[in-house]
């Protein structure tokens, strides 16, 4: 471990410890890893590395909490008291969490604030559901009288992503806790600072021993945990390729999985769209440098309005303020790592080689050489068969795709994707909008909008995953259904 602490590290009460089973403990190893800011390449601090042995300890404590602890047998109201305290502690720390998140991955601070609001909205709606939804009911059926109940599954592994840890806590971690599961929260290495703050709140909330762990570690620890025989269920948020690996490994043990995976969502702009209203909504695709899974990264435009729409988008792209993400005036920050930036640049290069045109961006912006910056990039002359139109890039690369024969062609292009997370239509014709919404195969669809409803069931279809978060369906997703046949 390092012998000196940076100012960032001194702000953390437990910079040398990890959070396992509700307690701060000394890690099994002695290695500390640097937290490097993508803003300028500076080292913010050093934090301890979590090992497979530490992960084993978290599972062991979660298993003990499930088998012999009070948490599963507590009433929903009793669990809600502790979980609400946890959520309130997180809300009180959001300024610190948002700043840490911005410093370590480059999310604009205003976007981080919005994600924190999403955490509160989703988390408090889950608390409402815990109060209002019946966990058991007696049913008089044609085959007999039965008590049907919802019961916890056991230790849940919640693997979160660097692009939305706060909202994901509200959507997946809090419901899993409320229904009686112990939870091991696994954050990626890009979220080491955020993980420390989440753990601080968890440690003060008053959970019984073993109920919650917060581990921030490399992918190898995630793989170890997914395969662990003590893990009863896995909630995974991330890319489709890794999600398929998670499903495969968990499937060998017949472990319940919920997968929130990637997207390549299409915005269908119809020929009657009001561009004054539509263009600002389309620009939401640049939020967090294109690192939001449901971003509308394919813009399908009618041939008759193609040039007009591209000109308006190019103008809007040029007005995006690139800068230090901790500055509230900044709209567009750096990418989290050089690997992510290089991947996006590779897609741009290959798209141009395949015939696409860079209508805006495509370069590293001047004046930001020490950080992982890449301009928001608008590509035209894109065919839907190109890899840039088919793969989730998770970077600031956006495609304009023409259609010429009407709305049916646009729907066909939107559906011609292995992914099915989200989509949208922009039109002044409500009847036509609802027809499009009924035919596009996605989990979430917007009519003249871009904001997901976090209090309704959210998730993907096709290779964008399965299972849901949000609403009653998501609330009970990580429970088991039992019938007790009554005389």
N, C-alpha and C positions, 0 to 999 in steps of 0.2 A: 504494500500500500504506500501511497505517497506520504511524505512527512510534512508537507505544507498544504494548506488549503487555499483555493482561490476565493474571491469574494462571493462568487456564486455558491461555492461549496459551503462556505461558512453560514449561508442562509438556510442550509438544510440541517435539521436537528440530528439526523442520523446518517451522516455522509459515509460512514465506514461499515454500515450494517445493511442487512436485507430483511424483508418483512415476511415471515413465515408463520402461518397459523395464528395470526393475530398479535405476534410479538416481534420486536426487533432483535435479531440474533446476529452473531458473528458468522460470516460466510465460511464455507468449508475450505475455500482457497484463499490465497493472499494477493491475487492479482487484481489491480484496479485498472479500469479502462477509461480512456479519455472521452469526454463529451465534446465533440467538435462542432462549432457553429458553422452552418453553410453560408452565413451572412458574410463572413470575412476569413474563415478558416481558423479562427482563434479557438484555443482549448478553454472551454468554460469551467471544467472541473474534471476530477477523476472519481469514478464511482465503482463499487465492488462488482466483480463478475459473479454471476449466478451459475452454479454447476449443476450437472445432472443429479449429484448427491443432494444438493439443496432442494431440487425439485422433488426428489423422492421423499424428503422430509415433509414438504408441503402436502404431498398426497397422503402420507401416513397420518398426518394430523387431521386432514380433512376426512379421511376414512374413520378415524376414531371419533371425530365430532358427529359423524353421521350414525355410526353404530351405537355409540354410548353417550353422546352429548345431548343437551336439552334442545338444540336448535330444531331438528325435524319434528319434534313432538310439541313444540310451542304453538300457540294459536296464531293465526295470521295477524291478529291485533297485537300480540306480544312481539312478534318479529318486526312488525311495522314500526314500533317505537324505536328499535335499534337502527333499522334501515333508514328511517327518516332522519335520525340524528346523523348518520353517515352522510346522507345527501346534503343536509344543512351545513355540515362541516366542509364539504366540497364547495358548496355555493359560497361560503365565507372566504374560501381560498382561491376563488376563480381568478382574481387579479394576478396572483402569484403563478397559478397554473398556466394561465394564458400567456404570460410573459415568458415563462420557461419553455413552453411549447413553441412559441414564436422564435426564441433564440436557438432552439435545438433542431428545428426542422424547416423554419422559414415561413410558416403560415402567417399571413398578415394579421396583425393583432385584432383588427375589427372582425375578421372572419373567425378567429378564435373565440371572441366574445359571443358571436352568434351560435357557435357550436356549444358553448357553455349554457346558453339559454335553451338550446335543444335538450341538453342533459337534464336541466331542471324540469322542462315540460314533460319529457318522457318519464323521468323518475317519479315525479309527483302524480302523473296519471297512473303509473303502476301502483303507487300507494293507494290511490282511490280504488283501483280495481281490487286490491287486496282487502279493502273494507267491504266492497259491494258484491263481488262475485262469490257465489256459493262454491266451497271446496268439496261439498258432498250434497247429495240429494237422494231421496227415496223415489224410485220409479216403479210405477205399476205398469208392467208390460204384458204383452200377450203370452209371454213365456214364463212369467212369474214376477215376484216382487223382489227388487234388488236395491241395495244401497250402493250407489255409484260415487266413488270418491277420487279426488286428485291427490296424489301423494308425491313427495320428492323422489327424485331418481337416485341421488347420491352425489358424490363429489363431481362437480361440473368444472371442466376446463374451459375458460373463456379466453380465447386468443384474439386480442384486439390489434388494430393497425395504427400506424403512426399518423394517419390522416384524419382520425376521428376518435381518439380515446375517450374524450369526455362524453360526447353524445352516446358512444357505445356503452359506457357505464350505465347511462340512463336507460338504454334500450335493452341491454342483455344482462348485465351484472345484477342490477337491482331487482328485476323480476325473478332471476334465478335464486337470489337470496330470499326474497319474499315468500316463495313457495316452499322453502325449507331446505334447499340444497346448500351444502358448503361449496364455496367457489374459490378456485385458483385462477387469479387474474394474471394472464401472461401478456406482457407488453413487449414490443420489438425494441431492439437496441437504440433506435432513433428516439425513443421516448423515455430515456433514463431519468431525466429530470421530472417529467410528468409523473412517472411511476413513483418517485420519492414522495411527491405531494399527495398522490392518491393513497399511498400507504400511510402517511401521517394521519389523514382523515380517518382511515379505517381503524388505525390503532387507538384513536380517541373515542370511537363510536360506542364501544362497549360490547362488541361481539363476543360470544362465548369462545373458549379456546378452540382453535383449529378451523373455525368457520370461514375465515378469509385469509388468503395469502396474495401478495402482489409481487410478481417476479418479472424483472426486466432483463431479457437475455437474448442471445442469438438463436437462430432457427434450430440449431441442433437440440436445444433444450425443449423447444416446442415439439420436435419429432419424438423426443424421449417421452414427453408427457402424453402425447396422443397414443403411444403404444403401451402406456403404463396400465397394468391390470387393475389398478385401484381407481382409475378414472371411469366414472359411470356414464358421462355424456360430454360431448365436445360442441361448443359454440365457436365457430371459426369465421372471422371476417378477414378477407384478403383476396388475392388473385385466384383466378380459376384454376390455373395449373397446380398451384400448391393446394388449393381446396380439393382437387381430385385426389391428391396424395393423402390428404387427411381422411377423406371418405374411404379410401382404399384400406388404409391402416386400421381405422376405427371399425370398418366393416368386417374385418377378419375376426373381431371380437363381438360383433353385433352390437356395437355401442351406438347409442342415439347421437345423431349429429344434426346441427343446424348450420347451414352454410350460406353466408352472405358474400357473394363473389363478385366478379368484375362485370363491367358493362361497356357497351359501345352504342350508347343510346342515340336515337335519331330524332331530330326536330323536323317535323314535316311542316314547311311553310307553304300554305296554299296561295293561289293567285289573288285571293281577295284580302290577304292579310294586311292589317294596318301596321306599316313598318315603324311608325313613330312609337307604337306600343311594343312591337315585336323585337326590334333590335336591342333595346336595353335588357329585355328578358333573355335573349340569346347570349348576351355578354356574360350572363351568369356562368357560362362554360369556362370562363377564365378564372373563376374563383379558386383560390388555393393552387394556382398554377396548373389547373387541369387535373388535380389529384383528388377528385371526388368521384366515386365510382359511378354515380348516376348522372354525371355531366353529359350534356347534349353535344357530343363531340362530332357527330355527323349531322350536317345541316342540309336537308333535302329541299331544293328550291326549284320552282317552275322555270323552264327555259325562258319564258316570256319576261321574267323579272330577274333573271340571274345577274345581269350586269349591275342593275340597280341595287340589289341586295349585297353583292360583293363590295360595291363602292361604299355602301353604308357601313358594312362590317369593317372594312379597311380603315375607315375614318374612326370608328369606335375603338378598334385595336390601337390605333395611333395615340388615342387619348388616355390609354391605361397608364397609370402612374406606377412605374417600376422603382423600387427603392428598398430601404431598410424596413423589414416587416414589423419591427417594433414601433415604428412611427405610424400613428393612426391615419396619416394622410396617404400612406402607401396602399396600393391596390394589388400589387403583384410583387412577390418576393422571390427568393432563390429556391431552387430545388434542394431536397435534403442532403443529397450526396452526389459526388461526381459520377458514380455509377448510374444513377437515375438520369442525370443530364446527358451522359454519353448515349444512353439507350434512346432517349428522345431524339437526339441529333442523328442517330443512325436511322431512325424511321424517316426523318425529314430527307436525309440524303437518298435513301432508297426510293422514296416516293417520287422525288424529282427525276431520278434515273428511270422510273417507270412511266414518266410522262406528266406528273403533277407540276403545278406552277406555284411558287411561293408568292402569294399575294401580299403578305405582310410578315415581317419577322424572319425567323429562321437562323438568327445569329446570336452570339453572346453580346449583350449590350455593353456599350462603352462606359467606362467609369466604375465597373463592378468586377474587375478582373480577379480580385481575391476571393470572391464568393462563387457559388454554384448557380449563377444566373443564366437564363435562356429567355430570349424574347418570346412573347406570345406569338404563335405562328399560325397563319391562316393559309391553307392550301386549297387551290382550285384545280379544275381539270382532273378531279379525282374520280376514278371508277370504283364502284362498290366491291370489285373483285381484288383491288389492291390490298396488301397487308395493312397499310396505314388506315384503311377503312374497316378492317375486320378484327384487328387485335386491339385490346385495351393497352394504351401506351402509358397511361398514368403520368402524363406530362403535358406541357402546353402546346399540343399539336391538334389542330381542328380542321375538319374536311368539309368542303362545300361540294355537294354532289347534285348534278342536274337531273331533272326528270322532264319529259316532254309530252307524254300522252295523257296526263291527268292524275287524279287522286289514286286510282287503282295502282298505277305504276309506282307512285310514292309509297304506298302501303307495302307493295311487293319488295321494294328496296329496303324499307325499314325492317321487314321480317327476314330478309336475306342476311342473317347474322347468326352465328352460333350462340350469341348471348341474348339475354332477354330481361335486362334489369329495369329499364325505364324508357320512356319516349314521350313525345309531346306533339301537339298540332297547334298551329297558329292560323286562325281564320276568324272572320266575322259571322260565319254561318254556323249556328249552334247545332242544327240537325246534322250537317256534314261532319262537324267535329265529333259528335257522338258516334257516328258511323265509323269514323277512323279509329276512335278509341276502342270500339268493339272488335276491330279486326287486327290491331297491332298486338302481337304476342309478347307481352311484357308483364312484370309484376306491378309496376306503377306507371300511370299515364297521366299527363297533364293536359288540360285544355286551356290554352292561352296563359300558361304559368310554368313555374319551374321549381316551386318549393314543395318538398315532400311533407305529407301529414304524418308526424311522428306518433300520433295517438290512434292511428289505424294500422292494420297489419301491413308490414312492409317486407319485401323480399323479392327474389328473382325467380324466373323460369328458365328453362333450357339450361345452358351452361353457366348461368348466373346464380345457380344455387337452389336450395330448397329449405323449407321451414320459414317461419316468420318471426319478426319482432314487432312490438307495438300492438295495442288493442288487446281484447280478450284472447284472441288467437295466439298472439305472441306471448302474452303473460303466462299461459298454461303450456307453452311449447315444451318446456323442460320439466314436465311432470309425467307421472305414470298414472294410468287409469285402472282402478280396481273395482270389481263388483263383489259385493257380499250378498249372497242369496239369502233372503229372509223367509221365515215360515209364513 
